[in-house]
Amino acid sequence: MSETSPEFTHSPSKRPTISDVARAAGVSIAVVSYALNGRPGVSAATRDRVLRIADEHGWRPNAAARSLRTSAQAVGLALVRGDTATTHPAAFMALLGGIQDRLASRGLALVLQAVDDHETAAHLYRSWWAERRFDALLVTDVRVNDPRVEALRSARIPSLVVGHPGAARGLASVHVDEEEAYGRVGRFLAGQGHRRVGVVTGPADLDMSIRRTAALRAALEQEGAAAVVVTTGASQEEGASATRQLLVDADPVSAIMFDTDLSATTALDVARRLRREVPWDLSVVAGTDSASCRLATPSVTTLPSPVAELGEAAAQGLLDMLDGERGIERVVSVGPLTVRGTTAPWGR
């Protein structure tokens, strides 16, 4: 049950004011002002109560009043531990570099804060916006039924999702067209004679992993081949375990598609230990490229990694949104498959 006062009865057509928030919270207008602007002199409990009531009733600052003070001039991103920020730091730094370079051209900074889980990130986004710390917020690694997306949508907070528009659910979005790219990989492997292809992906609720796998599976099935999916974590040990599972099965796969370069290069060692010769006994493809893929023996067949381009496109989407553009849904294409030494026709 809401703790707000029943006296909060503003008309749906009337913009709620700071006086309405003060009345509902049972405090003075000055206290509300201090709480909303993050100023000292207000207890943590009172600040939380004011922020919650302001959020529940859709309070927003008056645009004219806001223009009298200096803009936040920053974009906020809550990093959830265990997402790509910590599991694939090199790729994530390339993404952030692309974002920051474009934002800096307009004098905007990208501010990061690490949190433990997605619910905490959703709460932080609400607090940041209520306190007007940022001009817009950014979401990465979108999950199924992501609480961050729901929090941003329900509060109508200016934000952009680095992910598929289906996962963004009406928020601005920019994503890499990995569905098209994974479909190409499926057709490539089927064209090389592979009829049972392993897919090592994860986490299970990561929206993009689900879309990648569905596209690869559909492409294989259209060619009369089948996908065997193993969902796993991001560590080398988990990737190695998934590879071993696919190779020691009673009906082993002849090719494996990995989401990441780390898992793909780890698989080469697992195959050697199981006396499987790559590419003749097993073909390996990675969904992201890196120096480790190019330097491995044999070098790994990969999709290119347009991570910096994605970052630049996401930043431009944010800038265009702040300039008033609506309905932003942009796609970064993936280049052709780079065929190296880990793939070969099956059965020859």
DOPAVEX-392299 format. One record per residue (C-alpha): residue number from 1; z, y, x. Coordinates in nm, 2 decimals, always signed. Each point is the difference from the previous one (the first is absolute). Example, Ala and Ser with C-alpha at 12.3 -4.5 7.8 and 13.67 -1.06 7.14 Angstrom:
# residues 2
<1, <+0.78, -0.45, +1.23>>
<2, <-0.07, +0.34, +0.14>>
***
This chain:
# residues 348
<1, <+0.00, +0.00, +0.00>>
<2, <-0.09, +0.34, +0.13>>
<3, <+0.29, +0.22, +0.12>>
<4, <-0.17, +0.32, -0.09>>
<5, <+0.14, +0.23, -0.27>>
<6, <-0.13, -0.03, -0.36>>
<7, <-0.03, +0.38, +0.02>>
<8, <-0.31, -0.04, +0.21>>
<9, <-0.24, +0.04, -0.29>>
<10, <-0.29, +0.21, +0.13>>
<11, <-0.33, -0.03, -0.19>>
<12, <-0.25, -0.24, +0.15>>
<13, <-0.25, +0.29, +0.01>>
<14, <+0.25, +0.23, +0.18>>
<15, <+0.04, -0.03, +0.38>>
<16, <+0.37, -0.09, +0.08>>
<17, <+0.17, +0.27, +0.20>>
<18, <+0.27, +0.00, +0.26>>
<19, <+0.24, +0.12, -0.28>>
<20, <-0.08, -0.31, -0.20>>
<21, <+0.08, -0.22, +0.30>>
<22, <+0.33, +0.19, +0.06>>
<23, <+0.10, -0.05, -0.37>>
<24, <-0.08, -0.37, +0.01>>
<25, <+0.19, -0.05, +0.32>>
<26, <+0.30, +0.21, -0.11>>
<27, <-0.02, +0.22, +0.31>>
<28, <-0.10, +0.35, +0.08>>
<29, <-0.35, +0.12, +0.07>>
<30, <+0.11, +0.08, +0.36>>
<31, <+0.11, -0.36, +0.05>>
<32, <-0.33, -0.13, -0.13>>
<33, <-0.19, +0.24, +0.23>>
<34, <+0.20, -0.12, +0.30>>
<35, <-0.05, -0.37, -0.09>>
<36, <-0.38, +0.04, -0.06>>
<37, <-0.05, +0.19, +0.32>>
<38, <+0.21, -0.23, +0.22>>
<39, <+0.25, +0.28, +0.09>>
<40, <+0.36, -0.07, +0.10>>
<41, <+0.30, +0.06, -0.23>>
<42, <-0.07, -0.28, -0.25>>
<43, <+0.16, -0.34, +0.00>>
<44, <-0.23, -0.31, +0.05>>
<45, <+0.09, -0.13, -0.35>>
<46, <-0.08, +0.33, -0.16>>
<47, <-0.32, +0.04, +0.19>>
<48, <-0.11, -0.36, -0.10>>
<49, <+0.08, +0.08, -0.37>>
<50, <-0.20, +0.32, +0.00>>
<51, <-0.30, -0.16, +0.17>>
<52, <+0.01, -0.29, -0.24>>
<53, <+0.02, +0.22, -0.31>>
<54, <-0.28, +0.23, +0.13>>
<55, <-0.22, -0.30, +0.07>>
<56, <+0.08, -0.16, -0.34>>
<57, <-0.11, +0.31, -0.19>>
<58, <-0.30, +0.09, +0.21>>
<59, <+0.13, +0.32, +0.14>>
<60, <-0.24, +0.17, +0.24>>
<61, <+0.03, +0.34, +0.18>>
<62, <-0.17, +0.30, -0.14>>
<63, <-0.33, +0.03, +0.20>>
<64, <+0.04, +0.38, +0.03>>
<65, <+0.35, -0.03, +0.12>>
<66, <-0.09, -0.27, +0.24>>
<67, <-0.28, +0.21, +0.15>>
<68, <+0.26, +0.27, +0.10>>
<69, <+0.15, -0.24, +0.25>>
<70, <-0.16, -0.18, +0.30>>
<71, <-0.18, -0.32, -0.10>>
<72, <+0.13, -0.33, +0.13>>
<73, <-0.32, -0.04, +0.20>>
<74, <+0.05, -0.37, +0.05>>
<75, <-0.09, -0.34, -0.13>>
<76, <+0.28, -0.27, -0.03>>
<77, <-0.03, -0.37, +0.06>>
<78, <+0.28, -0.25, -0.04>>
<79, <-0.06, -0.30, +0.23>>
<80, <+0.14, -0.33, -0.12>>
<81, <+0.12, -0.23, +0.27>>
<82, <-0.21, -0.31, +0.01>>
<83, <-0.32, +0.17, -0.11>>
<84, <-0.29, +0.07, +0.24>>
<85, <+0.19, +0.29, +0.16>>
<86, <+0.23, -0.26, +0.18>>
<87, <-0.21, -0.32, -0.01>>
<88, <-0.33, +0.15, +0.13>>
<89, <+0.11, +0.32, +0.18>>
<90, <-0.33, +0.06, +0.19>>
<91, <-0.21, +0.00, -0.32>>
<92, <+0.25, +0.21, -0.19>>
<93, <+0.01, +0.26, +0.28>>
<94, <-0.38, +0.02, -0.02>>
<95, <+0.03, +0.06, -0.37>>
<96, <+0.27, +0.27, +0.05>>
<97, <-0.21, +0.16, +0.27>>
<98, <-0.29, +0.04, -0.24>>
<99, <+0.22, +0.14, -0.27>>
<100, <+0.19, +0.25, +0.23>>
<101, <-0.31, +0.13, +0.17>>
<102, <-0.16, +0.10, -0.33>>
<103, <+0.32, +0.14, -0.15>>
<104, <+0.06, +0.21, +0.31>>
<105, <-0.33, +0.18, -0.06>>
<106, <+0.17, +0.16, -0.30>>
<107, <+0.34, +0.05, +0.16>>
<108, <+0.16, -0.30, -0.18>>
<109, <+0.24, -0.24, +0.17>>
<110, <+0.05, -0.37, -0.07>>
<111, <+0.37, -0.09, -0.03>>
<112, <+0.12, -0.36, +0.01>>
<113, <+0.32, -0.17, -0.09>>
<114, <+0.08, -0.37, +0.03>>
<115, <+0.17, -0.18, -0.29>>
<116, <+0.11, -0.35, -0.07>>
<117, <-0.20, -0.09, -0.31>>
<118, <-0.25, +0.13, -0.26>>
<119, <+0.26, +0.09, -0.26>>
<120, <+0.18, +0.22, +0.25>>
<121, <-0.33, +0.16, +0.09>>
<122, <-0.07, +0.07, -0.37>>
<123, <+0.35, +0.17, -0.03>>
<124, <-0.07, +0.20, +0.31>>
<125, <-0.33, +0.13, -0.13>>
<126, <+0.17, +0.12, -0.32>>
<127, <+0.27, +0.18, +0.20>>
<128, <-0.25, +0.16, +0.24>>
<129, <-0.21, +0.14, -0.28>>
<130, <+0.31, +0.12, -0.20>>
<131, <+0.11, +0.18, +0.32>>
<132, <-0.36, +0.13, +0.06>>
<133, <+0.00, -0.12, +0.36>>
<134, <-0.37, -0.09, +0.00>>
<135, <-0.33, +0.12, -0.15>>
<136, <-0.11, -0.36, -0.07>>
<137, <+0.10, -0.36, +0.07>>
<138, <-0.18, -0.30, +0.15>>
<139, <+0.03, -0.37, -0.08>>
<140, <-0.13, -0.29, +0.22>>
<141, <+0.02, -0.38, -0.02>>
<142, <-0.01, +0.00, -0.38>>
<143, <+0.17, -0.30, -0.17>>
<144, <-0.06, -0.15, -0.34>>
<145, <+0.21, +0.20, -0.26>>
<146, <+0.10, +0.23, +0.29>>
<147, <+0.31, +0.21, -0.10>>
<148, <-0.13, +0.29, +0.22>>
<149, <-0.32, +0.03, -0.20>>
<150, <+0.19, +0.00, -0.33>>
<151, <+0.25, +0.26, +0.12>>
<152, <-0.28, +0.23, +0.11>>
<153, <-0.20, -0.05, -0.32>>
<154, <+0.29, +0.05, -0.24>>
<155, <+0.12, +0.32, +0.18>>
<156, <-0.36, +0.13, +0.04>>
<157, <+0.06, +0.06, +0.37>>
<158, <-0.31, +0.11, +0.20>>
<159, <-0.07, -0.32, +0.20>>
<160, <-0.27, -0.22, +0.15>>
<161, <+0.00, -0.38, +0.04>>
<162, <-0.17, -0.16, +0.30>>
<163, <-0.12, -0.29, -0.21>>
<164, <-0.22, -0.12, -0.27>>
<165, <-0.03, +0.22, -0.31>>
<166, <+0.11, -0.30, -0.21>>
<167, <+0.33, +0.00, +0.18>>
<168, <+0.03, +0.38, +0.00>>
<169, <+0.00, +0.00, -0.38>>
<170, <-0.14, +0.35, -0.05>>
<171, <+0.13, +0.16, +0.32>>
<172, <-0.24, +0.13, +0.25>>
<173, <-0.12, -0.29, +0.23>>
<174, <-0.19, -0.07, +0.32>>
<175, <-0.07, -0.35, +0.11>>
<176, <-0.21, -0.22, +0.23>>
<177, <-0.25, -0.21, -0.18>>
<178, <+0.14, -0.33, +0.13>>
<179, <-0.10, -0.19, -0.31>>
<180, <-0.37, +0.05, +0.08>>
<181, <+0.07, -0.08, +0.37>>
<182, <+0.19, -0.32, -0.07>>
<183, <-0.27, -0.10, -0.24>>
<184, <-0.25, +0.03, +0.29>>
<185, <+0.23, -0.21, +0.22>>
<186, <+0.00, -0.27, -0.27>>
<187, <-0.38, -0.01, -0.02>>
<188, <-0.03, +0.00, +0.38>>
<189, <+0.23, -0.30, +0.04>>
<190, <-0.16, -0.19, -0.29>>
<191, <-0.34, +0.07, +0.15>>
<192, <+0.12, -0.16, +0.32>>
<193, <+0.08, -0.32, -0.18>>
<194, <+0.37, +0.03, -0.05>>
<195, <+0.11, -0.15, -0.33>>
<196, <+0.38, +0.02, +0.03>>
<197, <+0.13, +0.33, +0.13>>
<198, <+0.36, +0.09, +0.07>>
<199, <+0.13, +0.35, -0.09>>
<200, <+0.32, +0.12, +0.17>>
<201, <+0.13, +0.31, -0.18>>
<202, <+0.31, +0.18, -0.11>>
<203, <+0.24, +0.12, -0.13>>
<204, <-0.06, -0.16, -0.33>>
<205, <+0.05, +0.32, -0.20>>
<206, <-0.20, +0.23, +0.22>>
<207, <-0.28, +0.13, -0.23>>
<208, <-0.27, +0.01, +0.27>>
<209, <+0.07, -0.36, +0.11>>
<210, <-0.04, -0.12, -0.35>>
<211, <-0.33, +0.18, -0.04>>
<212, <-0.13, -0.11, +0.34>>
<213, <+0.08, -0.36, -0.07>>
<214, <-0.16, +0.01, -0.35>>
<215, <-0.32, +0.15, +0.14>>
<216, <-0.02, -0.26, +0.28>>
<217, <+0.07, -0.29, -0.24>>
<218, <-0.26, +0.12, -0.25>>
<219, <-0.27, +0.03, +0.27>>
<220, <+0.08, -0.35, +0.13>>
<221, <-0.01, -0.16, -0.34>>
<222, <-0.34, +0.16, -0.08>>
<223, <-0.13, -0.19, +0.31>>
<224, <+0.16, -0.33, -0.10>>
<225, <+0.29, +0.04, +0.25>>
<226, <+0.38, +0.02, -0.06>>
<227, <+0.28, +0.21, +0.13>>
<228, <+0.34, -0.13, +0.10>>
<229, <+0.25, +0.28, -0.01>>
<230, <+0.33, +0.02, +0.20>>
<231, <+0.22, +0.30, -0.06>>
<232, <+0.22, +0.09, +0.29>>
<233, <+0.19, +0.28, +0.18>>
<234, <-0.12, +0.22, +0.28>>
<235, <+0.16, -0.16, +0.30>>
<236, <-0.18, -0.21, +0.26>>
<237, <+0.22, -0.30, -0.08>>
<238, <-0.09, +0.01, -0.37>>
<239, <-0.37, +0.04, +0.08>>
<240, <+0.02, -0.30, +0.23>>
<241, <+0.18, -0.21, -0.26>>
<242, <-0.27, +0.09, -0.26>>
<243, <-0.28, -0.10, +0.24>>
<244, <+0.17, -0.33, +0.08>>
<245, <+0.05, -0.07, -0.37>>
<246, <-0.38, +0.04, -0.06>>
<247, <-0.11, -0.21, +0.29>>
<248, <+0.23, -0.30, -0.04>>
<249, <-0.07, -0.03, -0.37>>
<250, <-0.15, -0.33, -0.12>>
<251, <-0.31, +0.20, -0.08>>
<252, <+0.00, +0.27, +0.28>>
<253, <-0.20, +0.32, -0.01>>
<254, <-0.30, +0.07, +0.23>>
<255, <+0.05, +0.38, +0.00>>
<256, <+0.29, +0.24, -0.05>>
<257, <-0.01, +0.37, -0.10>>
<258, <+0.31, +0.19, +0.12>>
<259, <+0.10, +0.35, -0.14>>
<260, <+0.11, +0.11, +0.34>>
<261, <-0.11, -0.01, +0.37>>
<262, <+0.35, -0.12, +0.10>>
<263, <-0.02, -0.31, -0.22>>
<264, <-0.36, -0.08, +0.11>>
<265, <+0.08, +0.01, +0.37>>
<266, <+0.31, -0.20, -0.05>>
<267, <-0.21, -0.27, -0.18>>
<268, <-0.21, -0.05, +0.31>>
<269, <+0.31, -0.13, +0.18>>
<270, <+0.10, -0.22, -0.29>>
<271, <-0.35, -0.15, -0.01>>
<272, <+0.01, -0.08, +0.37>>
<273, <+0.34, -0.18, -0.04>>
<274, <-0.15, -0.21, -0.28>>
<275, <-0.30, -0.08, +0.21>>
<276, <-0.24, +0.19, -0.23>>
<277, <-0.28, +0.17, +0.19>>
<278, <-0.09, +0.35, -0.12>>
<279, <-0.27, +0.06, -0.14>>
<280, <-0.14, -0.35, -0.02>>
<281, <+0.31, -0.16, -0.17>>
<282, <+0.12, +0.32, -0.16>>
<283, <-0.14, +0.34, -0.07>>
<284, <+0.23, +0.30, +0.00>>
<285, <-0.05, +0.35, -0.15>>
<286, <+0.24, +0.30, +0.00>>
<287, <+0.01, +0.27, -0.26>>
<288, <+0.09, +0.27, +0.26>>
<289, <-0.14, +0.06, +0.35>>
<290, <+0.19, +0.08, +0.31>>
<291, <-0.01, -0.03, +0.38>>
<292, <+0.18, -0.33, -0.02>>
<293, <-0.28, -0.14, -0.22>>
<294, <-0.26, +0.12, +0.25>>
<295, <+0.19, -0.13, +0.31>>
<296, <+0.10, -0.34, -0.15>>
<297, <-0.17, -0.32, +0.12>>
<298, <-0.22, -0.05, -0.19>>
<299, <-0.03, +0.36, -0.14>>
<300, <+0.08, +0.02, -0.37>>
<301, <-0.26, +0.07, -0.27>>
<302, <+0.14, +0.29, -0.20>>
<303, <-0.06, +0.26, -0.27>>
<304, <+0.02, +0.36, +0.14>>
<305, <+0.32, +0.20, -0.06>>
<306, <-0.08, +0.34, -0.15>>
<307, <+0.37, +0.10, +0.01>>
<308, <-0.04, +0.34, +0.15>>
<309, <-0.28, +0.08, -0.25>>
<310, <+0.23, -0.12, -0.28>>
<311, <+0.27, +0.24, +0.12>>
<312, <-0.25, +0.29, +0.02>>
<313, <-0.13, -0.08, -0.35>>
<314, <+0.36, -0.02, -0.14>>
<315, <+0.09, +0.34, +0.15>>
<316, <-0.31, +0.16, -0.13>>
<317, <+0.08, -0.15, -0.35>>
<318, <+0.34, +0.16, +0.03>>
<319, <-0.14, +0.34, +0.09>>
<320, <-0.25, -0.01, -0.28>>
<321, <+0.27, -0.10, -0.24>>
<322, <+0.21, +0.30, +0.11>>
<323, <-0.30, +0.22, -0.05>>
<324, <-0.01, -0.11, -0.37>>
<325, <-0.24, -0.30, +0.00>>
<326, <+0.08, -0.28, -0.24>>
<327, <-0.10, -0.36, -0.04>>
<328, <-0.03, -0.07, +0.37>>
<329, <-0.11, -0.36, +0.07>>
<330, <-0.17, -0.03, +0.34>>
<331, <-0.12, -0.31, +0.19>>
<332, <-0.05, -0.05, +0.37>>
<333, <-0.26, -0.27, +0.08>>
<334, <+0.04, -0.28, +0.25>>
<335, <-0.27, -0.05, +0.26>>
<336, <-0.18, -0.33, +0.08>>
<337, <+0.18, -0.31, +0.12>>
<338, <+0.01, -0.01, +0.38>>
<339, <-0.09, -0.36, +0.08>>
<340, <+0.16, -0.12, +0.32>>
<341, <+0.10, -0.34, +0.15>>
<342, <+0.23, -0.14, -0.27>>
<343, <-0.26, -0.08, -0.26>>
<344, <-0.28, -0.25, +0.00>>
<345, <-0.20, -0.21, -0.25>>
<346, <+0.20, -0.29, -0.13>>
<347, <-0.10, -0.36, +0.07>>
<348, <-0.26, +0.08, +0.27>>
***
